[in-house]
Amino acid sequence: MNRFSTLKKPLIIIAAALGWAFIADPLISRMAEQLEPTHRDLFRSLNDFLVILLVSFILYSRISRQAREVRKTRDDYRRLFEEVPVPMFIFDSRNFRFLAVNTAATIQYGYTQAEFLEMKVTDIRPEEEVRAFLAAVGQIPNQYADAGRWLHCKKNGNTFYVRVFSHHTVFEGVPAKQTLIVDIDQKVRTEKALAEKTAELENVLESMTDAFYTVDPEWNFTYINKEYERIQGRNRAELLGRNVWELFPYGKEHCYFHEYDRAMRQQVSVHFEEFNTFNGMWVSASAYPIKSGLAIYFRDITGEKLMREKIATDEQNLRAIINNTRDLIWSVDRDFNIITGNEAFWERVERLTGKRPDTIRNADFEQDIMQPILDSYRRAFRGEAFLVIRERELDGKKRFEELSFNPIFDQQQQVTGVNCFLRDITSQREHVEQIEKQNERLREIAWIQSHKLRLPVANILGLSELCRQGCSENEELIPLFCKEAERLDELIREITRMTGNLDSPGEKP
């Protein structure tokens, strides 16, 4: 239709000329018969001149109008090329030199049009991509083509990703490529960052010690990590896309099904522990609703469960041991707050303060008693273990107590608390004092035996020697024997009395 419109006026002119030739010429010949022969030829020449002039004028007008339209169309295309908001350029297909660039390209790349026209299309690419470009440009078809993603350089050296669309053209008689550039740098870098984060997330999920998998709303597996494969002894290739409850129907008999179903239906998080009878282990499971279905974590806590039971048993046994003594046992943290204590300790605290264990404070104790203990705490927090003996009045009686302070260390050998033991040693102290008094009496007895007893024994021995030698005054010696014997008897009685009082340390000998 457009082609016909273009040829319409020339056809009309040709038709008019032919009509003039076939219709007007016989009329002119008939009119010329009325003229003289010389005038007849002139009339015919004038007629031909007028026809040629008219046709030439019409053709000139048409050609001028078409030339204006061509110039206008070319200006429109030039303006369209210049003003399009996407970078565009035309380069020579033979030597890759720029032939034209639009304003958007100068803004995008930072070069002026004059600078562009002195450059080649390879100058806006990093060196590592020039070889790939030269290999690819020869494979681009002559028609419109998507040349793919490339990395371009700006004048300041910054690189950015672009999408290139190109087609073959002829520019000012030169074979060329017209290229349109779409800046996709932000998209590509976002995709790369997203891919890196996705890879990082997958790496975390693959390296985590918990089994992890996701399911869609129809309970089909959508993701499985390595730990899940290990625990179940199944390869993810045979599980992905398949229904959980069809593969593991025994799960419907356990808490798993009901809790996971509740998480899916109510879009809430769930957490529970259950014994898996299929593989004989305790698991701790958590499920969280996600946009695409459900994310599920679980881990084998069989060893942990046994350990917790052992700890509970040990704690029960330990508490039975510490509560089976009348010694006071307690511990404090670095703020002097009581961490724990046995029953004997809390009974003493309640008796001294009249308060229950959950309401007791350090200020509730007598400060003259509390201050030395606080000083001992501080000493133990410096890492020293020590023992002190104190004497005090308790329930109106004089009591002796032995206190030991032992630092509590963490794995970094930092003191985190103090463990304390208080033992009533009044009876032991009294027993020691009794032994000391008995030892004093024994020393007195020994002194009597070694000093006082020796004199009458020596006298008796001397008198006995005189009798043996036949001294004539035997009758005079008998009263002396009696006197020394009485003295010896008196000393023996005194020793007997002192020995008898060893079991009664309160009496005087």
Salt bridges, closest charged atoms under 4 A:
ASP25 OD1 - ARG44 NH1 4.00
ASP76 OD2 - LYS72 NZ 3.30
ASP76 OD1 - ARG79 NH2 2.57
GLU82 OE2 - ARG78 NH2 3.52
ASP92 OD2 - ARG94 NH2 3.11
GLU115 OE2 - LYS155 NZ 3.05
ASP146 OD2 - ARG163 NH2 2.98
ASP185 OD2 - ARG189 NE 2.86
GLU200 OE1 - LYS197 NZ 3.85
GLU206 OE1 - ARG236 NH2 2.94
GLU227 OE2 - ARG230 NH2 2.58
GLU229 OE1 - ARG236 NH2 3.09
GLU238 OE1 - ARG234 NE 3.07
GLU259 OE1 - ARG262 NH2 2.96
ASP261 OD2 - ARG265 NE 2.63
GLU273 OE1 - LYS305 NZ 3.33
GLU273 OE1 - ARG308 NH2 3.09
GLU304 OE1 - ARG299 NH1 2.93
GLU304 OE2 - ARG308 NH1 2.84
ASP314 OD2 - LYS310 NZ 2.78
GLU347 OE1 - ARG326 NH2 2.81
ASP364 OD1 - LYS355 NZ 2.98
ASP375 OD1 - ARG378 NH1 2.91
GLU384 OE2 - ARG379 NH2 2.67
GLU391 OE2 - LYS398 NZ 2.88
GLU401 OE2 - ARG348 NH1 3.22
GLU401 OE1 - ARG390 NE 2.75
GLU401 OE1 - ARG392 NH1 3.89
GLU402 OE1 - ARG423 NH2 2.92
ASP424 OD2 - ARG399 NH2 2.60
GLU440 OE1 - ARG443 NH2 2.51
GLU465 OE2 - ARG468 NH2 2.09
GLU484 OE1 - ARG487 NH1 3.77
ASP489 OD2 - ARG493 NE 2.85
